[in-house]
Amino acid sequence: MTPDRRDVLRGIAAAGTAPAIAGVASAHDDDDYEDDNDYDEDALVRAVHASPDAPDVDVYVDGDRVLKDVEYGTISDYLRVEPDEYEVKITAAGDRDTVVFEDDLELEEDEAYTVVATGELAEDDFEVFVYEDDRSIRRDRARVRVIHASPDAPDVDVTLDEGDAVLIEDLEFGEASDYLTVKPGRYELEVRPASSKNDNPFDAEFDVRLRPGRVYTVVATGFFMPDKAAEYEVFDLLGAVDARRDDDH
């Protein structure tokens, strides 16, 4: 199963001419980073619907519906909330009594979170993962991480340029990679089952564009195996901007 090549980072604008890769670094490899400090002592939280066989959902926080009719593939905007512990409930859209997830979520001051709903509803393994977002910006570089949320996919490698540059190795379901710092531009991103030589024949290719001074999260989702992909949602990437420079409009 090889998805058609496409621009998959929805909502991410073009970066212009694509320069060659100039190396990839994880975490902060120098002092040229700046924080996107717009928390005002609050917490930021957003939700991702990445369960490929689940219906549209509603999201409730402490009994109040905060997101309505959330479709598969949706990444919400950040919601600003006071730091506290909240009861989070996910239900079928329009049916408050059909609860697919319910748990407490603790949000801390001046932190940002991405909440990913994934798994297979039909197999009764619908689950929710919570990730802390590092929104630190480097003005002349892009920063990007990948979250593995494809419920039937094995551990995967993420490579660039037909496997010549390995970004991420052995990423497990439910796991988020570190944020990687890359030169801005257009890349061909490949996702394949993990291999010591990064030469597995499965080859899902996606064109992505990354702009300087932006921080991105990419979520790998959908069904990996052809039998399930034919019936439900095919393996794909979702993308969102975690942070951007103040002068980037």
C-alpha positions as CSV (number, residue, x, y, z in Angstrom):
1,M,0.0,0.0,0.0
2,T,1.6,3.3,-1.1
3,P,-0.4,6.4,-0.7
4,D,-0.3,9.0,-3.5
5,R,2.4,11.6,-3.0
6,R,0.8,14.8,-1.7
7,D,1.2,17.9,0.4
8,V,0.1,16.4,3.7
9,L,0.9,19.0,6.3
10,R,-2.6,20.5,6.3
11,G,-2.6,24.2,7.1
12,I,1.2,24.6,6.6
13,A,2.1,27.2,4.0
14,A,4.7,26.9,1.3
15,A,8.3,27.6,2.2
16,G,9.5,28.8,-1.3
17,T,12.6,27.3,-2.8
18,A,13.6,24.1,-1.1
19,P,17.3,24.0,-0.1
20,A,19.2,20.8,0.5
21,I,19.3,19.3,4.0
22,A,22.1,20.6,6.1
23,G,21.9,18.1,8.9
24,V,19.4,17.2,11.6
25,A,19.7,17.9,15.3
26,S,17.6,16.8,18.2
27,A,16.8,19.0,21.2
28,H,18.6,22.4,21.6
29,D,22.0,22.2,20.0
30,D,22.8,25.9,20.5
31,D,21.5,29.1,22.1
32,D,19.6,30.5,19.1
33,Y,16.2,29.5,20.5
34,E,13.5,31.6,21.8
35,D,10.3,30.6,23.7
36,D,6.9,31.3,22.4
37,N,5.8,32.9,25.7
38,D,2.1,33.6,25.2
39,Y,0.8,31.4,28.0
40,D,0.0,34.2,30.5
41,E,0.3,31.6,33.3
42,D,-2.3,29.4,31.7
43,A,-2.0,26.0,30.0
44,L,-2.6,25.3,26.3
45,V,-4.2,22.1,25.1
46,R,-5.4,20.8,21.8
47,A,-7.0,17.6,20.6
48,V,-6.3,15.3,17.6
49,H,-8.9,12.7,16.3
50,A,-6.6,10.0,15.0
51,S,-8.8,6.9,15.5
52,P,-9.4,5.7,11.9
53,D,-12.5,3.6,12.6
54,A,-14.1,6.0,15.1
55,P,-17.1,8.3,14.3
56,D,-17.2,12.0,14.8
57,V,-16.8,12.8,18.5
58,D,-17.6,15.5,21.1
59,V,-15.1,16.4,23.8
60,Y,-16.3,17.4,27.3
61,V,-14.1,19.0,30.0
62,D,-15.6,19.0,33.5
63,G,-19.0,18.4,32.0
64,D,-18.9,21.2,29.5
65,R,-18.7,20.5,25.7
66,V,-15.6,22.3,24.4
67,L,-15.3,20.6,21.0
68,K,-18.3,19.5,18.8
69,D,-18.5,17.1,15.9
70,V,-14.8,16.5,15.7
71,E,-14.0,14.5,12.5
72,Y,-11.3,12.0,12.0
73,G,-8.1,13.8,10.9
74,T,-8.9,17.0,12.8
75,I,-6.3,18.8,14.9
76,S,-8.0,21.5,17.0
77,D,-6.6,24.9,17.8
78,Y,-5.0,25.3,21.2
79,L,-7.5,26.0,23.9
80,R,-6.3,28.2,26.8
81,V,-7.2,26.9,30.2
82,E,-6.3,27.6,33.8
83,P,-3.7,25.1,35.2
84,D,-5.6,22.4,37.1
85,E,-6.9,18.8,37.0
86,Y,-9.8,18.3,34.6
87,E,-12.2,15.5,33.9
88,V,-12.0,14.8,30.1
89,K,-14.7,12.8,28.4
90,I,-15.0,11.8,24.7
91,T,-18.3,10.7,23.4
92,A,-19.9,9.9,20.0
93,A,-21.0,13.2,18.4
94,G,-24.4,14.2,19.6
95,D,-24.7,11.2,22.0
96,R,-23.4,12.1,25.4
97,D,-24.2,8.7,26.8
98,T,-21.9,6.8,24.4
99,V,-18.6,7.4,26.1
100,V,-15.5,6.1,24.4
101,F,-13.0,7.7,26.8
102,E,-13.1,9.2,30.3
103,D,-10.2,10.2,32.5
104,D,-8.6,13.0,34.5
105,L,-6.0,15.2,32.9
106,E,-3.6,17.4,34.8
107,L,-2.5,20.6,33.0
108,E,0.4,22.7,34.4
109,E,1.1,26.4,34.2
110,D,3.0,27.6,31.1
111,E,2.9,24.2,29.4
112,A,1.3,23.1,26.2
113,Y,-0.2,19.7,25.5
114,T,-1.4,17.7,22.5
115,V,-4.0,15.0,23.3
116,V,-4.3,12.3,20.6
117,A,-7.2,9.9,20.5
118,T,-6.3,6.8,18.5
119,G,-6.6,3.0,18.5
120,E,-9.3,0.9,17.0
121,L,-12.8,1.4,18.3
122,A,-14.0,-1.9,16.8
123,E,-11.3,-3.8,18.6
124,D,-12.1,-2.1,21.9
125,D,-8.6,-0.6,22.2
126,F,-9.5,3.1,21.7
127,E,-7.0,5.1,23.7
128,V,-5.7,8.5,24.4
129,F,-2.1,9.7,24.6
130,V,-1.0,13.0,26.1
131,Y,2.2,14.7,24.9
132,E,4.0,17.8,26.2
133,D,4.7,20.3,23.4
134,D,8.1,22.1,23.2
135,R,7.2,25.4,21.4
136,S,10.7,26.9,21.5
137,I,11.5,28.6,18.2
138,R,14.7,28.9,16.2
139,R,14.3,31.8,13.9
140,D,16.4,30.5,11.0
141,R,15.4,26.8,11.3
142,A,12.3,24.7,11.5
143,R,11.6,22.2,14.3
144,V,9.5,19.1,13.8
145,R,8.5,16.0,15.7
146,V,6.5,12.9,14.6
147,I,3.9,11.1,16.7
148,H,3.1,7.4,15.8
149,A,-0.7,7.0,16.0
150,S,-1.3,4.3,13.3
151,P,-3.0,1.5,15.4
152,D,-2.0,-1.4,13.1
153,A,1.5,-0.2,12.0
154,P,4.7,-1.7,13.4
155,D,7.6,0.3,14.7
156,V,8.6,2.7,11.9
157,D,11.6,4.6,10.6
158,V,11.2,8.1,9.2
159,T,13.7,8.9,6.5
160,L,14.4,11.6,3.9
161,D,15.7,11.5,0.4
162,E,14.9,7.8,-0.3
163,G,16.4,6.7,3.0
164,D,19.7,8.6,2.7
165,A,19.0,10.7,5.8
166,V,17.4,9.0,8.7
167,L,15.3,11.3,10.9
168,I,13.8,8.9,13.4
169,E,14.4,5.2,14.1
170,D,12.2,2.5,15.7
171,L,9.3,4.8,16.6
172,E,6.6,2.8,18.4
173,F,2.9,3.2,18.4
174,G,1.9,5.9,20.9
175,E,5.4,7.3,21.0
176,A,6.4,10.8,20.0
177,S,9.9,11.5,18.7
178,D,12.1,14.3,20.0
179,Y,11.8,17.6,18.2
180,L,14.3,17.8,15.4
181,T,15.9,21.0,14.1
182,V,16.1,21.1,10.3
183,K,16.9,23.6,7.5
184,P,13.7,25.0,6.2
185,G,12.4,23.8,2.8
186,R,10.5,21.1,0.9
187,Y,11.3,17.5,1.7
188,E,10.2,14.0,0.7
189,L,9.4,12.3,3.9
190,E,9.2,8.5,3.9
191,V,7.7,6.2,6.5
192,R,8.5,2.5,6.5
193,P,8.6,-0.4,9.0
194,A,11.7,-0.2,11.1
195,S,14.8,-1.8,9.6
196,S,18.4,-1.8,10.6
197,K,19.3,-0.8,7.0
198,N,16.3,1.5,6.5
199,D,15.6,-0.5,3.3
200,N,12.2,-2.0,4.0
201,P,10.2,-2.3,0.8
202,F,7.1,-0.5,2.1
203,D,7.5,3.1,1.0
204,A,4.9,5.7,2.0
205,E,6.1,9.0,0.6
206,F,4.8,12.4,1.5
207,D,5.9,15.9,0.3
208,V,6.3,18.3,3.3
209,R,7.2,22.0,3.5
210,L,8.8,23.5,6.6
211,R,9.2,27.2,7.2
212,P,11.9,28.9,9.3
213,G,10.8,30.0,12.8
214,R,8.0,27.5,13.0
215,V,7.6,24.4,15.2
216,Y,5.6,21.5,13.8
217,T,3.9,18.3,15.0
218,V,3.3,15.6,12.4
219,V,0.9,12.7,13.4
220,A,1.1,9.4,11.4
221,T,-2.3,7.9,11.5
222,G,-4.8,5.7,9.5
223,F,-4.5,2.0,8.8
224,F,-1.2,0.7,7.6
225,M,-2.3,-2.7,6.4
226,P,-4.2,-2.9,3.0
227,D,-7.2,-4.9,4.3
228,K,-8.2,-2.4,6.9
229,A,-7.2,0.6,4.8
230,A,-9.5,-0.5,2.1
231,E,-12.5,-0.3,4.5
232,Y,-11.5,2.7,6.7
233,E,-8.9,5.5,6.6
234,V,-5.7,4.9,4.7
235,F,-2.3,5.6,6.3
236,D,-1.6,9.3,6.1
237,L,0.1,12.2,7.9
238,L,-1.6,15.1,9.7
239,G,0.3,18.2,10.5
240,A,-0.1,21.3,12.7
241,V,2.0,24.3,13.7
242,D,2.9,24.3,17.4
243,A,4.4,27.8,17.4
244,R,5.7,30.5,15.0
245,R,7.6,33.8,15.1
246,D,5.6,36.9,16.1
247,D,6.4,38.4,12.7
248,D,5.3,35.3,10.7
249,H,1.7,35.8,9.4
